[in-house]
């Protein structure tokens, strides 16, 4: 690599607990000193400035399809283990470039209508109230907000959307966590391939049966719309349907859990901002946007270089991996005034947390709605909600998602 241009003592180590808890100081250094940084330990490029991140997400010099190369480099034993998961992931529109991506997205937009998302609103409110009732009835002042609330809310919403019975929550959580260690790039998990293969096998069998059942006995709703979605007569194949259900379940729940968790943590750490929101509920839209910017669930997105090109004097070669650091871009003072200030009244807020360009998140409207309902209902129900003074948050050990595994709070009830 272009080692002469690499700043020698600038090391980005996402598995360092200090960096996990607060990656922003190292992002600031990367943006200023080495915005196109080669990480020898990650064997990847790290891109940290707003305009570079945005341009890269829009550029066809980069590809989302990095699985083929990854798979072909695996030793035979691991390749056999991961055969199924790679098969399904390869059918995700999130991992396809045009023209395959264009085809899948055209079909899927017939199911992801504004109406389908609006129809979910009463459901989101019911689920939120049910979870808050349960926490209150539990009688314990000390609660892990992730386990009792932030995790279950989006999981139930997405399960309802996909017609999966709510008593499957524990099984689904386990399968999706198993897949997440592989997809989210967890760095400290030794058996991640075995877990991912097991999770994928269970989840795909479940959806295959559910889709067969719905096709035989139709029932109106999002899943049926997805099965029936047609674009110019073209539709999703059975395998694509299974893969797409897994993608939606996957894309739709952990991200939103992290949005709710990060929002709660930020508001509790910034009591002045929380007080403003309590005084003016109409600020909730801007609160969610500011959480998405300031410490959102998308730490990084991953790409592969599709064509050799130069950026800030560095040569990016075909096949190399690129981490496009969205959370760093969202704190870039070249783009945002007072970028390191959490300000819920911010007006100019063109954060990149839902991506950019052709892969822009299909579930952004749903996620925003869930975030708004969850945060507003939580702070209303528990006016004295506070961080647990004895136990701090525990951050996820992952480079792509950003959120807490545990968020101990006191309900003050
Ligand atoms: C706060 C919550 C969420 C965040 C931060 C988020 C973020 C993102 C991002 C950054 C991308 C683009 C990935 C890339 O360019 O590589 C994306 C894509 C996607 N998201 Fe979300 N998402 C969220 C919630 C949801 C929900 C609730 C759903 C489904 C109901 C969903 C479905 C999807 C799908 C299907 C794609 C793939 C789009 C494509 O490749 O064309 N997301 N999301």
Boltz pocket constraint, residues with backbone or C-beta under 6 A from the ligand:
constraints:
  - pocket:
      binder: B
      contacts: [[A, 64], [A, 93], [A, 94], [A, 95], [A, 105], [A, 247], [A, 248], [A, 251], [A, 252], [A, 253], [A, 255], [A, 256], [A, 259], [A, 297], [A, 298], [A, 301], [A, 302], [A, 352], [A, 353], [A, 354], [A, 355], [A, 356], [A, 358], [A, 359], [A, 360], [A, 361], [A, 362], [A, 363], [A, 364], [A, 366], [A, 367], [A, 368]]
      max_distance: 6.0
